[in-house]
Amino acid sequence: MKKILFILSILIMVYSCNTTSNKDGKGNPFFSEFDTPEGVPPFDKIKAEHFMPAFEEAMKRHNAEIDSIINNPEAPTFQNTVVALDESGRMLDRVGSVFSVMTGTMSDSVYQNIEKEITPLRTEHYDNINFNEKLFARIKTVYDDSLQVKTLTTEQKMLLDKTYKGFVRSGILLDGSKQERLREINKELSNASLSFNQNLLKETDSYQLVIDKKEDLSGLPEDVIAAAAKTAKDKGLEGKWVFGLSKPSWEPFLQYADNRALREKLYKAMYMRCDNGNEFDNKENIKKIVSLRLEKANMLGYKSHADYVLEETMAKTPDNVMGLLNNIWKYALPQAQKEAAELQAIAKKEGHDIKIESWDWWYYAEKLRKEKYALDEEALKPYFKADNVREGVFAVANKLYGITFKPKTDIPVYQQDVKAYEVSDADGSFIGIIYFDDFARQGKRPGAWMSSFRKQEVYKGEFVYPLIYNVGNYNPPTDGKPALLTLDQVETMFHEFGHGLHGLLSKCTYNGVSGTSVVRDFVELPSQIMEHWAFEPEVLKMYAKHYETGETIPAELIQKIQNAGYFNQGFATTELVAAAILDMKWHTLTASSPNFDPKHGEGLEKLNVDKFEADAMKEIGLISEIIPRYRSTYFQHVFSGGYSAGYYSYLWSEVLDSDAFQAFVEKGNIFDQETAKAFRENVLSKGGSDEPMVLYKKFRGAEPNPIYLLKNRGFVK
């Protein structure tokens, strides 16, 4: 007993020492610039307990920097006020960027609790800055000084404009009582969005379809079965097979499983996430978020949240967005109806007396693809080893821009599967670091995304090199077999890498406008244009090698991919547009909308989330065989991911990317160096340093022609 008490006392002392060292910064890697190659995060030293002390210290330092700007006795200038603000908060950025990757890809109860604790504190911190009247007075002095503004470069004017409007749009011009209410709204919004996000992650991770009869695996490819067996083994269910709600798990099951009842069960579990009346239900979060966003927009003088958001985009107004969506819808819906009829015919031909439902689409679409194009995606996957696809995106970037990628094994990573690469320009000069986190795992939020540990900028005269990361959710290697990607996953890797290039190739002076710091409906241009190269015959021959034999993908398979290029586009476009319209329906609600009063949450009980969504889809005539790509209760993009009233951006940007790729096509060379140079210099390197349409026209010579989007999806010849 004495020995146990002694050990406990030692552990308490160690814990106390660790806590003390974290509080005063000793042993906490965030309290100083990272002493690592290229200043990368020292993940081998960072621990969960470092974050709260680091956040607290970072906010303290940020406040001191803000005070220094305010108390500067010199007259306000662009340099001593706007640039000083842009350069402030570097420690907070450093801590926040690392925390973001941990909560996004390695989340557990420890990190979720830290999120709950720090979220309201961070919200309050930034509100204190946004409502700082003395700071705004200095910014306004610069903004109103026409003589000083005339001397600024275009990039400086963009930063000034963004900074000034950021304060105005945050409520600095409101009176005191309204500012206090806005602070409450911001705190409630951040908490509700966090709750939405954590509910989705927990519900996604907690569900499992356990199969213990081999006959129930009928139709499934061997690699899908192997992945399910590995998942089961990891969960202590060896000898069984487990499928979950991550897309790499449920989608192939829907695509190949012959057992219709199990397809329905898994698919319903996917689309009913956070809509089951349990502890993870998100309907109350949605009502709160929508209500608070509208109240905030009204306080700031806007009719709806969408009006507020879209003012600072290329689209500008909800009418313009809906005009685009309705125009695409009139092409997509008839094509989807035609595809549904084809799937129904296949089911009938096979002797199944059923009506095609949403959980049948993938299954019969795969049969239709084989029938119409003799294209079996399983026959393609051996040519799309994840490592080879990554080398493929590198090869495309090299041929376009001359840049090279070298594995970087001497820097720490936050998870063993993560790979890092050093990026160099054609002349050998250093560009930055990019990390790839490709595989699905417990604790990683769904989807794929790009972000950064450090953005490119020029800080105090020194060029700061970017540290970028790409995240995917592909099935990991199993049983000695490498990770093999579907066509959709190949396209996703090219897409996210396009975002990565936008961050890597940035050459801006100021953090606030560098890299992907552009308006929401322009940010997808660099990512979506990369998708155009993924399945070009010339490109496929560069990277599509059989993982066992090393054989280059044969011309016959390439031709089948080309022939099936427009396959299932009615479905793909309809589910995407439906989700974008659903987003707009939520965010064009106004104070006069029936049964909806945003003020202080009154009347929210009258708003039925499921009925609202169903009515919105009925209004546009969405067929029963298709649901929106995201239903409301798991629509992370718009309720916790920064795309509110912005999901249309993928289609708006497609107008741009389809027209931009046409510039290469017109030259008769998809690697035309002159065109690639123009795209790099006028788009990729410029960030948000000029108006997006100005940048685009400098590249293309004219505004984009929308016809190429319709051609890209096969809706017109």
Residue, then its C-alpha position, 0 to 999 in steps of 0.5 A: m500500500k505504501k508503495i502504491l501511495f509513493i508511486l501516486s505521489i510521484l505521478i502527482m508531482v510529475y503532473s504538477c510539474n508538467t502543468t506548471s511548465n505548460k503554463d509558463g511555456k517551458g517545454n511547450p513548443f508553441f511558445s517560440e518559433f519552431d526550431t525545425p527544418e523549414g519551420v515545420p510543426p514539431f509533431d514529435k514534441i506537440k502534445a494535447e496538453h500544450f494547446m490551452p496554455a499556448f492559446e492563452e499565451a497567443m491571445k495575450r501576445h496578440n492583444a499586446e500587438i493590437d495595443s501597440i498599434i492603437n498606442n502608436p503616437e505616429a499618425p495612422t499609415f498603411q504600414n503602421t496600422v494595416v500591415a501591422l494588423d496583418e502581421s499580428g497574431r502569428m503565434l495564434d495562427r501557429v497554434g490554431s493551424v496545428f490544432s485544426v489538423m488535430t481536430g480535423t484528422m485525429s479527433d478524440s474526446v480529449y481534443q473535443n473537450i479542448e475545442k469546447e473550452i477554447t472555441p468561445l474564448r477564441t470567438e470572444h478574442y476576435d470579437n474584442i479586436n473587431f469591436n475595438e473602436k480605437l483600432f478601427a479609427r486608425i484603419k478608417t483614417v487610412y481608408d479615408d485618406s485619398l492621398q495616401v490611398k493613391t500611393l498604394t499598390t493594387e495588392q495594398k488597396m485590396l488588403l486595405d479594402k478587405t480590412y476596412k470592410g471586415f470591421v464594418r461587416s463585423g458590426i463596428l458601426l453598430d451602437g453599443s447594445k447591438q454590439e453586445r447582442l452581436r457578441e452573444i450571437n457570435k458566441e452562440l454561433s460558434n458553439a452551435s457550429l462546433s456542436f454540429n461538427q462534433n455530432l456529425l463526427k461522433e455519429t459517423d464514427s459510432y455506426q457500424l453495419v456488422i455482417d457475419k454471413k459470407e453470403d451477404l457479401s455477394g457482389l462485393p470486390e475482394d479489396v472491399i471485403a478485405a477492408a471490411a474484414k480489417t475494420a472488423k478485426d480492429k474493432g475486436l470482431e475478427g471473422k466478421w465484416v464491418f462497414g461504416l459511414s465514411k464514404p470509402s466504406w458505404e459507397p462501394f457497398l452501395q455500388y456492388a452489394d447484391n443484398r438490397a435490404l443491406r444496401e438500404k440499411l447502410y444508405k439510410a444510416m448514412y443519410m439519416r445521420c444526425d436526424n434520429g432524435n438521439e444525442f447526435d441530432n443536429k436539427e436544433n443546431i440547424k434552427k439555431i444557426v439559421s436563426l442567428r445568422l439571419e438575426k446577425a444579417n438583419m442587424l447589419g442591414y441585410k435582408s438575409h444571410a445570403d445577401y450578407v455573404l454574397e455581397e463579397t463574392m463574384a456572384k454578388t446577389p442571391d438572384n445571380v446564384m439562383g439564376l446559375l443554379n436554375n439554368i443548370w437544373k433545367y439541363a441536369l434534371p431531364q438527364a437524371q430522369k433519363e438515367a433513372a429510366e435506364l436503371q429501372a429498365i435494367a432492374k426489370k430485365e434482371g427480373h426484379d419487380i422493384k421501383i428504383e430507390s436512392w439506395d439502388w442508384w449506385y448498384y444499377a448505375e454500375k451495371l449500366r456502365k458495364e452494359k453501355y461502355a464495357l467499363d468495370e471500375e474494379a478492372l480499373k482500380p489496379y491501375f490507380k494505386a494511391d502512390n502512383v496517382r500522387e506521382g501523377v499529380f506531381a508529374v502534371a505540375n512538373k510539366l505545367y510549371g516545372i516544379t518538382f517534389k522530393p520526399k521529405t523524411d527528416i521532418p515529423v508528421y502528426q500520423q504515421d501514414v502522412k507523407a511530406y514533400e519538399v517542393s522546388d521550382a524549375d530553377g531549383s529554388f525552394i517553394g515550400i512543403i506539402y503534406f499528404d494525409d490520404f487515408a480514412r481513420q477513426g477521428k477524421r472528419p468526412g471528405a477531403w480538404m486542403s489547408s496550411f500550417r503556414k501561409q506564404e507572405v513577406y514578413k518584415g522583408e523576409f519571404v515566408y515559405p508556405l507549409i501546405y497539407n492535403v487531406g483525403n479519406y481513401n481506404p488504406p492498404t489492406d493485407g499487403k495490398p496497396a491503397l487502390l483508388t476509384l475514378d472519383q477518388v482519383e479526381t478528388m486527389f487532383h482537385e485537392f492538389g489544385h488547392g495545394l498549388h494555389g497555396l504553394l505558388s502564391k507570391c503575395t506580400y501580405n498574409g491576408v490576401s495570399g494563397t487561397s485567401v480569395v472570395r469563396d466562388f473563386v477559390e475552387l478555380p485552381s482545384q477544379i481546373m486540375e481535375h481536367w488533366a486527371f483522365e486525359p490519355e496523355v496523362l493517364k499514360m504518365y501515372a496509371k500503372h498496374y500495381e502488380t505488373g507495372e504495366t501502363i494502362p492499356a489504350e483499350l481501357i483509356q478509350k473506355i474511360q473517355n467513352a464513359g466521360y459523361f456517364n451518370q452526369g445527370f445524377a452527379t449534377t442533380e445531387l450537387v445542384a439540389a444541395a446548392i439550392l438547399d443551402m440557398k433556401w436555408h440562407t435566403l430565409t427572411a424575417s417575414s418568412p412563414n413560421f420563422d422569427p429570427k429574433h432571439g430564437e422566438g418561433l423556432e419550434k415552428l420550423n420543422v427541419d425535415k419538412f423544410e428540406a422536403d418542401a424545398m426539394k419538392e419545389i424544384g422537382l427533385i426525383s425520388e431516386i435522388i437525394p441532395r448530395y448533403r442533407s441538412t443534418y450532415f451538411q457540414h460545408v454550410f453549417s460548420g465549414g464556412y460555405s454557408a450560402g456558398y455551396y453554389s461556388y463549385l458550379w460557379s467556379e466550374v464556369l471558370d475552370s471549364d473555360a480556363f481549360q479550354a485555353f489549353v485545348e485551343k492551343g492544341n496542347i494540354f501542357d502548353q507552356e505559354t498558357a500554363k505560365a499565364f495561369r500561374e502568373n495571373v491566378l495561382s501566384k496572385g491570391g486575393s491581391d486583385e479582383p478575381m474577374v480582373l485576374y481571370k481576364k488577364f489570364r484568359g483575355a475575356e470573361p468566361n463563357p458558360i457554355y463550356l460548363l454545359k459541354n464539360r458535363g455533356f449536356v450540350k455538344 
